[in-house]
Amino acid sequence: VNKNYVLSREYGIGIMRRDQNKFLKYTTLSKNAVSLMAARNLKSEEMRVLYVALTRAKEKLIMISNTDNAEKTLKNIASKMGRGDVLSPFETTGMMSYSEWILSAALRHPSFKAFRDKADIGEECVVDADFPFKAVLANRLVSEEETFNTKRAKVNEELKNEIDERLSYRYPYDSLVGVIAKYSASGLNSEEGIDEHFASSVPSFASDGGMTAAQRGTAVHKFMQLADFKKIGAFGVESELSRLYNEGYLTNDERKAADRPSVRAFFKSEAAKRIFSSEKVFREKRFTIEKNASDIHGDLPENTANEKIIIQGMVDCAFVEDGKIVVLDYKTDRCSTEELKERYKNQLLIYGDAMRAITGMDIKELILYSFYNGDTVTV
């Protein structure tokens, strides 16, 4: 509230006024108003915190406050108490500590006569109270020597042992604290290349109207997801791109980004020929499977190794060949096929487990196709 400007969701903004010629700053009506309301809200929040603290005690509440001059402090608080049964909101807003708030109310309690005497106020301010309150004014702190010479209560060994046992308790599943319960299959990839799609969206003011490399890669994946492979085999890639654009599935920029030699090369590749000749093809197959936590985190202890983790994902393409499943995943990363294999090996293994569970068929091959290299690599 003491800055040059104050922001408030309810009351707007208050700004200091500057005199450019005299190099002076002046407060303004709006600044005073918003600052006042902001300070009032802060006080309200502090009161809420104090209320919560005071109402959490179950059996006994002990409060301690210290001051260099008790008489001066109590007289100052007494001067703000007023004469009514309720403290003035204006005065309470001006108080600067929890101690002032508590004492301004406590001085009215019958048990606080010693405090009232110190503050030099009479009994006319006392109000009825139906709860006990032991109030003590200590003139000095107890010395360390006196503290250690105080006779100590006998230790209850049974209670002490129970406390020790509880405090030394260790949660048996603490090895799972850092383990995520649900993964996406792509989240299991190698950390190399994870920045590929970071900040892939270009702000309009910084864009020349084109697409980033990541956005072009996304466009290719979108085309591969929506394309009818049979129509591509019959009429070609350009015809299918036009169909998807005309039917509103692709924007013009996405159509242009997906119309690339690397896409045409895929449909002439050996991988595409195998898809076309397959008796059954799965496209964009979504799955949810369970895995043991130890399959993802190999260093887990025995008691948590078999805890289940959920993995969700979507297989780009899979097809039946020789009575077994071949999983094919497309990638647009600009790297070698060996780097691609290392980066996405875990993801492909999960895809294989998923397709085995879905179809009940054995896995023949796990393949990555690189649009960048125009080549495949087997995992």
C-alpha positions as CSV (number, residue, x, y, z in Angstrom):
1,V,0.0,0.0,0.0
2,N,3.0,2.3,0.3
3,K,4.1,1.9,-3.4
4,N,3.5,4.4,-6.1
5,Y,0.5,2.5,-7.2
6,V,-1.9,0.1,-5.6
7,L,-4.0,-2.5,-7.4
8,S,-7.3,-3.9,-6.1
9,R,-9.6,-6.4,-7.8
10,E,-12.6,-4.7,-6.2
11,Y,-11.7,-1.1,-6.2
12,G,-9.4,-0.7,-9.2
13,I,-6.0,1.2,-9.3
14,G,-4.7,4.1,-7.2
15,I,-1.7,6.0,-8.6
16,M,0.5,8.7,-7.2
17,R,0.6,11.9,-9.2
18,R,4.0,13.2,-10.5
19,D,4.9,16.8,-11.1
20,Q,7.4,16.5,-13.9
21,N,8.6,20.1,-13.5
22,K,9.2,20.1,-9.8
23,F,10.1,16.4,-9.6
24,L,7.6,15.8,-6.8
25,K,5.1,13.2,-6.1
26,Y,1.6,13.8,-4.7
27,T,-0.9,11.3,-3.4
28,T,-4.3,11.3,-5.0
29,L,-7.9,10.6,-3.9
30,S,-8.0,7.3,-5.7
31,K,-4.6,6.3,-4.3
32,N,-5.8,7.1,-0.7
33,A,-9.1,5.2,-1.3
34,V,-7.6,2.1,-2.8
35,S,-4.7,2.1,-0.2
36,L,-7.3,2.4,2.6
37,M,-9.3,-0.5,1.4
38,A,-6.2,-2.6,0.7
39,A,-5.0,-2.0,4.2
40,R,-8.4,-2.8,5.6
41,N,-8.5,-6.1,3.7
42,L,-5.0,-7.0,5.0
43,K,-6.2,-6.4,8.6
44,S,-9.3,-8.5,8.0
45,E,-7.1,-11.4,6.8
46,E,-4.9,-11.0,9.9
47,M,-8.0,-11.1,12.1
48,R,-9.1,-14.3,10.4
49,V,-5.8,-15.9,11.0
50,L,-5.9,-14.9,14.7
51,Y,-9.4,-16.2,15.0
52,V,-8.4,-19.6,13.6
53,A,-5.4,-19.8,15.9
54,L,-7.5,-18.9,19.0
55,T,-10.2,-21.4,18.3
56,R,-8.0,-24.5,17.6
57,A,-7.2,-25.1,21.3
58,K,-9.1,-28.1,22.7
59,E,-8.3,-28.0,26.4
60,K,-6.1,-25.0,27.3
61,L,-4.9,-21.9,25.5
62,I,-1.7,-20.1,26.7
63,M,-0.8,-16.7,25.3
64,I,2.4,-14.8,26.1
65,S,3.3,-11.2,25.2
66,N,6.2,-9.1,26.2
67,T,6.8,-5.4,26.3
68,D,9.6,-3.1,27.5
69,N,7.1,-1.0,29.5
70,A,3.9,-2.7,30.5
71,E,2.3,0.3,32.1
72,K,2.9,2.5,29.0
73,T,1.7,-0.2,26.7
74,L,-1.5,-1.0,28.7
75,K,-2.4,2.7,29.0
76,N,-2.0,3.2,25.3
77,I,-4.3,0.2,24.6
78,A,-6.8,1.4,27.2
79,S,-7.0,4.8,25.5
80,K,-8.3,3.0,22.3
81,M,-10.9,0.9,24.0
82,G,-13.7,3.4,24.1
83,R,-16.6,3.2,26.4
84,G,-19.0,0.9,24.7
85,D,-19.3,-2.9,24.9
86,V,-17.8,-3.2,21.4
87,L,-14.4,-2.1,20.3
88,S,-14.3,0.7,17.7
89,P,-13.5,-0.7,14.2
90,F,-11.4,2.4,13.5
91,E,-9.3,1.8,16.6
92,T,-8.8,-1.9,15.9
93,T,-7.7,-1.2,12.4
94,G,-5.0,1.1,13.7
95,M,-3.6,-1.5,16.1
96,M,-0.3,-3.0,14.9
97,S,-0.1,-6.4,16.6
98,Y,-2.1,-9.4,17.7
99,S,-1.1,-8.5,21.3
100,E,-2.9,-5.1,21.1
101,W,-6.1,-6.8,19.6
102,I,-6.2,-9.4,22.3
103,L,-5.4,-7.1,25.3
104,S,-7.9,-4.5,24.1
105,A,-10.6,-7.1,24.6
106,A,-9.0,-8.9,27.5
107,L,-8.9,-5.7,29.6
108,R,-12.7,-6.0,29.9
109,H,-12.6,-9.5,31.4
110,P,-13.1,-9.7,35.2
111,S,-9.9,-11.6,35.6
112,F,-7.7,-8.8,34.3
113,K,-7.9,-6.5,37.3
114,A,-4.1,-6.4,37.7
115,F,-3.8,-5.3,34.1
116,R,-6.5,-2.6,34.5
117,D,-4.8,-1.3,37.6
118,K,-1.6,-1.0,35.6
119,A,-3.5,0.8,32.8
120,D,-5.1,3.1,35.4
121,I,-8.6,2.4,34.3
122,G,-11.6,1.6,36.5
123,E,-14.0,-1.3,36.6
124,E,-16.7,0.4,34.5
125,C,-15.4,-1.2,31.4
126,V,-15.7,-4.8,32.7
127,V,-18.2,-7.0,30.9
128,D,-19.7,-10.4,32.0
129,A,-17.7,-13.4,30.9
130,D,-18.7,-17.1,31.2
131,F,-15.2,-18.5,30.7
132,P,-12.2,-18.6,33.1
133,F,-9.1,-16.5,32.2
134,K,-6.0,-16.6,34.4
135,A,-4.1,-13.4,33.8
136,V,-0.5,-12.9,35.1
137,L,1.8,-9.9,34.9
138,A,5.4,-11.1,35.3
139,N,7.9,-8.4,36.2
140,R,10.9,-10.4,35.0
141,L,11.8,-13.5,33.0
142,V,12.7,-16.7,34.8
143,S,16.5,-17.2,34.6
144,E,18.0,-20.2,33.0
145,E,19.4,-21.4,36.4
146,E,16.0,-21.2,38.0
147,T,14.5,-23.1,35.1
148,F,17.0,-26.0,35.5
149,N,16.5,-26.1,39.3
150,T,12.8,-26.5,39.0
151,K,11.6,-29.8,40.2
152,R,10.6,-31.9,37.2
153,A,7.6,-34.2,36.9
154,K,8.2,-37.9,36.8
155,V,8.4,-39.2,33.3
156,N,5.7,-41.6,32.2
157,E,7.8,-44.2,30.5
158,E,4.9,-45.9,28.8
159,L,3.7,-42.6,27.3
160,K,7.3,-41.6,26.4
161,N,7.8,-44.9,24.5
162,E,4.5,-44.4,22.7
163,I,5.6,-40.9,21.6
164,D,9.0,-42.2,20.5
165,E,7.3,-44.9,18.5
166,R,4.9,-42.5,16.8
167,L,7.6,-39.9,16.0
168,S,9.9,-42.6,14.6
169,Y,7.2,-44.1,12.3
170,R,8.1,-44.3,8.7
171,Y,5.5,-44.5,6.0
172,P,6.0,-48.0,4.4
173,Y,5.2,-46.6,0.9
174,D,7.4,-43.6,0.9
175,S,9.3,-44.9,-2.1
176,L,6.2,-44.1,-4.1
177,V,6.1,-40.5,-3.1
178,G,7.9,-39.3,-6.3
179,V,6.2,-41.9,-8.5
180,I,3.4,-40.6,-10.8
181,A,0.3,-42.7,-10.7
182,K,-0.7,-42.0,-14.3
183,Y,1.5,-41.5,-17.4
184,S,0.9,-40.8,-21.0
185,A,2.9,-43.1,-23.2
186,S,4.8,-40.2,-24.8
187,G,5.8,-39.1,-21.3
188,L,8.0,-42.2,-21.0
189,N,10.3,-41.1,-23.8
190,S,14.0,-40.3,-23.3
191,E,14.5,-36.7,-22.0
192,E,16.6,-35.9,-25.0
193,G,14.7,-33.7,-27.4
194,I,11.9,-32.8,-24.9
195,D,12.3,-29.1,-25.8
196,E,11.4,-29.8,-29.4
197,H,7.9,-28.5,-29.0
198,F,8.6,-25.9,-26.3
199,A,7.1,-22.5,-27.2
200,S,6.1,-23.9,-30.6
201,S,3.3,-21.3,-30.9
202,V,4.6,-18.1,-32.4
203,P,2.8,-14.9,-31.2
204,S,1.0,-13.1,-34.0
205,F,3.2,-9.9,-33.6
206,A,6.3,-12.0,-34.1
207,S,5.1,-14.2,-36.9
208,D,5.6,-13.7,-40.6
209,G,2.6,-15.8,-41.3
210,G,4.4,-19.1,-41.6
211,M,4.4,-22.2,-39.3
212,T,7.2,-23.3,-36.9
213,A,8.9,-26.7,-37.5
214,A,6.9,-28.1,-34.6
215,Q,3.7,-26.9,-36.1
216,R,4.5,-28.4,-39.5
217,G,5.3,-31.7,-37.7
218,T,1.9,-31.5,-36.0
219,A,0.3,-30.9,-39.3
220,V,1.9,-34.0,-40.8
221,H,0.7,-36.1,-37.8
222,K,-2.8,-34.7,-38.2
223,F,-2.9,-35.6,-41.9
224,M,-1.6,-39.1,-41.1
225,Q,-4.3,-39.4,-38.5
226,L,-7.2,-38.3,-40.7
227,A,-6.1,-39.6,-44.1
228,D,-7.8,-42.5,-45.8
229,F,-4.9,-44.8,-46.8
230,K,-7.1,-46.6,-49.4
231,K,-7.9,-43.4,-51.2
232,I,-4.3,-42.4,-51.1
233,G,-3.4,-45.7,-52.7
234,A,-6.0,-45.1,-55.4
235,F,-5.8,-41.4,-56.0
236,G,-2.6,-40.1,-54.4
237,V,-1.6,-37.8,-51.5
238,E,-2.6,-34.5,-53.3
239,S,-6.2,-35.8,-53.8
240,E,-6.5,-36.8,-50.1
241,L,-5.1,-33.4,-48.9
242,S,-7.7,-31.6,-51.0
243,R,-10.5,-33.8,-49.7
244,L,-9.6,-33.1,-46.0
245,Y,-9.2,-29.4,-46.7
246,N,-12.5,-29.2,-48.6
247,E,-14.3,-31.0,-45.8
248,G,-12.8,-28.7,-43.1
249,Y,-10.5,-31.2,-41.4
250,L,-7.4,-29.3,-42.4
251,T,-6.7,-25.6,-42.6
252,N,-5.0,-24.2,-45.7
253,D,-1.7,-23.8,-43.7
254,E,-1.9,-27.4,-42.5
255,R,-2.6,-28.6,-46.0
256,K,0.5,-26.9,-47.3
257,A,2.6,-28.1,-44.4
258,A,1.6,-31.7,-44.9
259,D,2.1,-31.5,-48.7
260,R,5.7,-32.5,-48.5
261,P,8.0,-34.9,-50.4
262,S,8.6,-36.8,-47.2
263,V,4.9,-37.6,-46.9
264,R,4.7,-38.8,-50.5
265,A,7.9,-40.8,-49.9
266,F,6.2,-42.6,-47.0
267,F,3.4,-43.9,-49.1
268,K,5.9,-45.3,-51.6
269,S,8.0,-46.9,-48.8
270,E,8.2,-50.6,-47.9
271,A,6.4,-49.8,-44.6
272,A,3.4,-48.4,-46.5
273,K,3.4,-51.5,-48.9
274,R,3.2,-53.7,-45.8
275,I,0.2,-51.7,-44.5
276,F,-1.7,-51.9,-47.8
277,S,-1.2,-55.6,-48.0
278,S,-2.3,-56.3,-44.4
279,E,-5.5,-58.1,-43.7
280,K,-6.3,-55.8,-40.8
281,V,-5.0,-52.3,-40.0
282,F,-5.5,-50.4,-36.7
283,R,-5.3,-46.6,-37.0
284,E,-5.1,-44.1,-34.0
285,K,-5.9,-46.9,-31.5
286,R,-6.4,-45.4,-28.0
287,F,-5.5,-47.5,-25.0
288,T,-5.3,-47.6,-21.2
289,I,-3.2,-50.3,-19.6
290,E,-1.7,-51.1,-16.2
291,K,2.0,-51.6,-15.5
292,N,3.9,-52.5,-12.4
293,A,5.7,-49.5,-10.9
294,S,8.9,-51.4,-11.1
295,D,8.6,-51.6,-14.9
296,I,8.9,-47.8,-15.0
297,H,11.0,-47.3,-11.9
298,G,13.4,-50.2,-11.6
299,D,14.9,-49.2,-8.3
300,L,11.8,-49.6,-6.2
301,P,11.9,-51.9,-3.1
302,E,10.0,-55.2,-3.0
303,N,7.0,-53.9,-1.1
304,T,6.1,-51.3,-3.7
305,A,7.5,-52.9,-6.9
306,N,4.1,-54.4,-7.9
307,E,2.0,-51.3,-7.2
308,K,0.1,-50.4,-10.4
309,I,0.6,-47.4,-12.7
310,I,-1.9,-46.3,-15.4
311,I,-0.5,-45.6,-18.8
312,Q,-2.6,-44.0,-21.6
313,G,-1.8,-43.3,-25.2
314,M,-2.6,-43.8,-28.8
315,V,-0.9,-46.0,-31.3
316,D,-0.4,-44.3,-34.7
317,C,-0.7,-47.5,-36.7
318,A,-0.6,-51.2,-36.2
319,F,-1.3,-54.0,-38.7
320,V,-1.5,-57.8,-38.8
321,E,1.2,-59.6,-40.6
322,D,1.7,-63.4,-40.6
323,G,-0.8,-63.7,-37.7
324,K,1.1,-61.2,-35.5
325,I,1.0,-57.5,-34.8
326,V,3.4,-55.0,-36.3
327,V,3.4,-51.6,-34.5
328,L,4.3,-48.5,-36.6
329,D,4.8,-45.1,-35.2
330,Y,5.5,-41.9,-37.2
331,K,8.1,-39.3,-36.1
332,T,9.0,-36.0,-37.6
333,D,12.0,-35.3,-35.3
334,R,15.1,-34.0,-37.1
335,C,17.6,-36.6,-36.0
336,S,19.2,-39.8,-37.0
337,T,17.2,-43.1,-36.9
338,E,19.5,-44.4,-34.1
339,E,18.8,-41.3,-32.0
340,L,15.1,-41.7,-32.8
341,K,15.3,-45.3,-31.6
342,E,16.9,-44.4,-28.3
343,R,14.5,-41.5,-27.7
344,Y,11.3,-43.4,-28.3
345,K,12.2,-47.0,-27.4
346,N,10.1,-47.0,-24.1
347,Q,7.1,-45.5,-25.9
348,L,7.2,-48.3,-28.6
349,L,7.6,-51.0,-25.9
350,I,4.4,-49.7,-24.2
351,Y,2.6,-49.6,-27.6
352,G,3.6,-53.2,-28.1
353,D,2.2,-54.2,-24.6
354,A,-1.0,-52.3,-25.4
355,M,-1.6,-54.0,-28.7
356,R,-0.8,-57.4,-27.3
357,A,-3.5,-56.8,-24.6
358,I,-6.0,-55.4,-27.0
359,T,-5.7,-58.1,-29.8
360,G,-4.5,-61.1,-27.8
361,M,-1.9,-61.5,-30.6
362,D,1.9,-61.7,-30.3
363,I,4.0,-58.8,-31.4
364,K,6.1,-59.4,-34.5
365,E,7.9,-56.0,-34.8
366,L,8.0,-52.5,-33.4
367,I,8.9,-49.9,-36.1
368,L,9.6,-46.2,-36.1
369,Y,9.3,-44.4,-39.4
370,S,11.3,-41.1,-39.7
371,F,9.8,-38.6,-42.1
372,Y,13.0,-36.6,-41.8
373,N,15.2,-39.5,-42.9
374,G,12.6,-41.4,-45.0
375,D,13.6,-44.6,-43.3
376,T,12.5,-47.1,-40.7
377,V,14.2,-48.5,-37.6
378,T,13.2,-51.5,-35.6
379,V,13.0,-51.3,-31.8
